[in-house]
Amino acid sequence: MSARKWRKSSYSASNGGNCVEVARLAEGVGVRDSKSPEHGHLSLTSAQFAALLAQLKR
């Protein structure tokens, strides 16, 4: 079992609404749906994750 520490978005509602979680991985950053963690995660390099964040902020 992995010892990754998944963190919820600071924009997540306290009522369990739509949430995205991220975790630091050996190869970069993992992103997953907090309501369905059993479905796995998307793995991104650090550069890809930075580009995703930049695009989302626009």
Short mmCIF file of the C-alpha atoms (twelve columns), coordinates in Angstrom:
data_MODEL
# 
_entry.id   MODEL 
# 
loop_
_atom_site.group_PDB 
_atom_site.id 
_atom_site.type_symbol 
_atom_site.label_atom_id 
_atom_site.label_alt_id 
_atom_site.label_comp_id 
_atom_site.label_asym_id 
_atom_site.label_seq_id 
_atom_site.Cartn_x 
_atom_site.Cartn_y 
_atom_site.Cartn_z 
_atom_site.pdbx_PDB_model_num 
ATOM 1  C CA . MET A 1  0.000   0.000  0.000   1 
ATOM 2  C CA . SER A 2  1.316   3.417  -0.882  1 
ATOM 3  C CA . ALA A 3  2.128   5.950  1.835   1 
ATOM 4  C CA . ARG A 4  1.295   8.916  -0.396  1 
ATOM 5  C CA . LYS A 5  -0.238  11.894 1.313   1 
ATOM 6  C CA . TRP A 6  -3.176  13.125 -0.752  1 
ATOM 7  C CA . ARG A 7  -4.288  16.730 -0.184  1 
ATOM 8  C CA . LYS A 8  -7.669  18.190 -1.108  1 
ATOM 9  C CA . SER A 9  -8.029  21.426 -2.971  1 
ATOM 10 C CA . SER A 10 -8.443  24.473 -0.745  1 
ATOM 11 C CA . TYR A 11 -11.566 25.216 -2.798  1 
ATOM 12 C CA . SER A 12 -13.225 21.939 -1.764  1 
ATOM 13 C CA . ALA A 13 -16.500 22.290 0.078   1 
ATOM 14 C CA . SER A 14 -16.702 20.920 3.605   1 
ATOM 15 C CA . ASN A 15 -19.913 19.075 2.642   1 
ATOM 16 C CA . GLY A 16 -18.017 16.621 0.421   1 
ATOM 17 C CA . GLY A 17 -18.723 18.399 -2.860  1 
ATOM 18 C CA . ASN A 18 -16.599 18.131 -5.986  1 
ATOM 19 C CA . CYS A 19 -13.013 17.687 -4.852  1 
ATOM 20 C CA . VAL A 20 -9.660  17.209 -6.483  1 
ATOM 21 C CA . GLU A 21 -6.754  15.760 -4.547  1 
ATOM 22 C CA . VAL A 22 -3.062  15.971 -5.350  1 
ATOM 23 C CA . ALA A 23 -0.040  14.051 -4.084  1 
ATOM 24 C CA . ARG A 24 3.674   14.262 -4.657  1 
ATOM 25 C CA . LEU A 25 4.888   11.214 -6.597  1 
ATOM 26 C CA . ALA A 26 8.398   10.029 -7.389  1 
ATOM 27 C CA . GLU A 27 7.783   10.955 -11.044 1 
ATOM 28 C CA . GLY A 28 5.949   14.244 -10.374 1 
ATOM 29 C CA . VAL A 29 2.396   14.900 -9.198  1 
ATOM 30 C CA . GLY A 30 -0.694  12.713 -8.949  1 
ATOM 31 C CA . VAL A 31 -4.206  14.128 -9.401  1 
ATOM 32 C CA . ARG A 32 -7.400  12.229 -8.525  1 
ATOM 33 C CA . ASP A 33 -11.097 12.600 -7.766  1 
ATOM 34 C CA . SER A 34 -11.501 12.441 -3.990  1 
ATOM 35 C CA . LYS A 35 -14.921 10.833 -4.327  1 
ATOM 36 C CA . SER A 36 -13.520 7.955  -6.411  1 
ATOM 37 C CA . PRO A 37 -9.934  7.313  -5.284  1 
ATOM 38 C CA . GLU A 38 -10.300 3.622  -6.171  1 
ATOM 39 C CA . HIS A 39 -10.384 4.621  -9.854  1 
ATOM 40 C CA . GLY A 40 -6.735  5.635  -9.768  1 
ATOM 41 C CA . HIS A 41 -5.008  8.903  -10.541 1 
ATOM 42 C CA . LEU A 42 -3.519  10.928 -13.354 1 
ATOM 43 C CA . SER A 43 0.276   11.170 -13.185 1 
ATOM 44 C CA . LEU A 44 1.869   14.399 -14.387 1 
ATOM 45 C CA . THR A 45 5.458   15.567 -14.467 1 
ATOM 46 C CA . SER A 46 6.167   18.657 -12.398 1 
ATOM 47 C CA . ALA A 47 6.340   20.729 -15.600 1 
ATOM 48 C CA . GLN A 48 2.991   19.374 -16.816 1 
ATOM 49 C CA . PHE A 49 1.368   20.107 -13.460 1 
ATOM 50 C CA . ALA A 50 2.747   23.666 -13.460 1 
ATOM 51 C CA . ALA A 51 1.384   24.180 -16.994 1 
ATOM 52 C CA . LEU A 52 -2.019  22.804 -15.918 1 
ATOM 53 C CA . LEU A 53 -2.167  25.183 -12.958 1 
ATOM 54 C CA . ALA A 54 -1.156  28.123 -15.135 1 
ATOM 55 C CA . GLN A 55 -3.908  27.276 -17.626 1 
ATOM 56 C CA . LEU A 56 -6.524  26.890 -14.887 1 
ATOM 57 C CA . LYS A 57 -5.621  30.278 -13.409 1 
ATOM 58 C CA . ARG A 58 -6.282  32.027 -16.746 1 
# 
